[in-house]
């Protein structure tokens, strides 16, 4: 996910820079996703794999009736699907439909109601990511082997960029993901565990903008010596 063209829109990268197929969510599907529990369900399926409604209910502290209802809504809007050949009529298994999700439809930015729905989804995504990160910081040293903590990385980089320079950085990460991360998607190698990779690149909202005319003047040219 690449943030932000504005604070409530996640722009999709150009097709030749995408690491995976990216679905640009339309207004109707956005309304179907814009519920905190539905975003949580989608995140659990993304991170941990297939679940039943009762399994999701146990993990999220909800009733199985609630998770069943929201799974059906997510299915109706194409975010999740039933796992073929697994489970029974009473115990259905669910998976997330593969591919990225982008909230880049310009109709979203033009509609206050759609912006509110988009903000809800983005806030819940960020809460979920922050919770995963906090649990790693709090418990990682005690619960994970050194072989895992030694290769983990938490990094924040502060720079001043123009919009074009930020686009260049984001495109470079998309190319990196396509080359180095995509080959692991859909695999479940022996010894593997769920891993989250965060890349956040966005303008600081209350930061100042360097005026265009503030660039230092070039030194005056001197006439060549005769």
N, C-alpha and C positions, 0 to 999 in steps of 0.2 A: 504494500500500500504506500502510495506516494502522497505526501501532504505538503502544502495546500495551495491551490490556486486562489481560493479565499478560505476563511476558516471553516466553512461547511461543505467544501467540495473537495473530493479526492480525484485529481485528474488521472486518467489512464495514459500511460506512455504510448508513443506511436507504436503500431504493430511490429515494426522491425526492431524495436527495443524491448519488447515484452519478454519476460522470462517464461511466462505461462499464458494460456488463454485468459483474457480478462473480460469479464461480463460487465458492461456498463448498465447499471441498474436504472430502470425507468421509474416514473413517478408512482405507478401502481405497485410495482414490486418493492419500492422503498417503503410505502405505507405498510406492506406486508411484513417487512423486516423490522420496522421501527417499534420494537417492544423490548425492554431490557432482558426479559427471559429468553426471547427468541435469539437475541444476539449472543447471550450466554450459551444457549444450546448449540448454536452454530460454532462458537469458539471451542466448546468441549469436543464436538465431533471433529473439528479441524486438528486439535492438538492431540487427542487421545485415540481417535479412531471410532469404530462403530459402537453404538449403544442401543439398548432398548429404551422405551419410555420409562420403565421402572428403574433402570440403571441410571438414567439421567436424573430422575426424581431423587434418587438416593444421593447422588453426587451434588446436586444443586440445592438440596433441602426443600424440595417442592413435592407436591402430590403427583402421582402418576397421571391423574386426570388432567392436571394442568400441562404437564410435559406432552401428553398425547395430543391435546388440543393445539398447542403451539407447533408441534411437529407437523400436524396436518396443514396448518397455515403456511409454514415454511415450505412444505412439499407443494402446495398449490401455487406458490410463487417461484418454484424451481430452485430453491436453495438446498434442499435435502431430498433424498430418495431412499426407498426401501432397498436393503441389500438383497440381491437376487439369490435364491437358493439357501437362505439362512433364516432360521426361526420358523414360527408357526403363525396361524391366524391370530392367536391370542398373544403371541410374544414376537412382535415384529422388530427386526433390527434395522437401524437407520444409519446412513452415512451422508456426509456432505457431498454435494455435487462438485467435482473437481474444477479448479480454475480460480482465478482471482476475482475480486469484486471491486468495482470502481464506482464512486458516486460522482461522476463527471458530467452527467446530463445537464446541459445549460438551463433546461427548464427548472431544475432544482434551484439554481441561484436566483431565478426570476420569481420564485413563489415563496412568500414568507412561511406558509404552512409546510412546504417541502423542505425549506431550510431548517425549520424546527425539527422535522423528522430526521433529517440528515445529521443534525447536531446531536440528537439523542443516540443515534447509532454510533457516531464517532466517540462520544463520551463513554458509552458502555464498552466499546472496543478498548479505549485507553484505560478504563478501570480494570478490565480483565488483564491487559498487558502489565499494568502496574502491579497488580496482585501477584502475578507470576514472578515478576522481577523481585518484589519484596520478599516473597517466600524463599527465593534463591539466596538473596543477601542474608536473610535471617537464619536459614537452616542449611544452606549448601555445605558449609564447612563441616557440619556435624553428620550430615546424612549421605553425602556423596564421597566417593573415593577420590583420592588426589588426582588420579588420571583424568577425572572429569573437571575438577576445579582448576587444575593447572592449564587447561586449554580453553577455559571460559574467558570472556572478555566483556568488560563494561567500560564504555568509552563515550565521552562527550567532547565534541570539537566545536569551538566557537570561532567563527570567521565572519568577515563582512563580505557580502556578495551582491552582485546585481541579479535581477531576475534571470537574465540570460546565463550568468555563471551558475546559479542554482539549478537551472535546467540542465546544464552540462554535467554537474555533479550527479543529479538524479539519473540522467541517462547512462552515466558511467556505472552506477550501481546496478541498473537494470541489465546492462551487458555482463557485469560480473556475476549476477544471479543466474543469468542464462547459461554462462560457461561453467560455473563452479557449484551451483546449488541444484539446478534442475535435474541433474543426473541422479540425485538421491530421492526425488519425489516418487511416492508410490512404492518405495522399497521398505522392507522390514528386516534388515540384516541381523544375524545373530549378534547379540551384545548391544544392539541399538536401543535408544530410549527417546521419548519426545524431546525435541530441542526447538527453542524459539530463537529466531534471528531478527533483531530489531534494527531498522534503519530509519531514522526520523530526520527529515530535512525540511525545515519550514522557517518562514520569517518570524522573528520575535515581534509580536504585535505592537508592543509599546516602545520598540526601538526607533531611533531617529534615522532618517534617510539622508545620506550624504548628498548635498546639492550638486547638481551636474556641473555647475560652473566653478566648483571649488578645487578642481584639479590644479596642481601647481603649474605655473607657467614655465614654458621651456626657456632655458637660458638664451639670451640674445646671441645671435650669430655674429662672429667677428670676421672682419675682412681678412683674407689671407695675406700673410706678409709678402712684400715684394722682394 
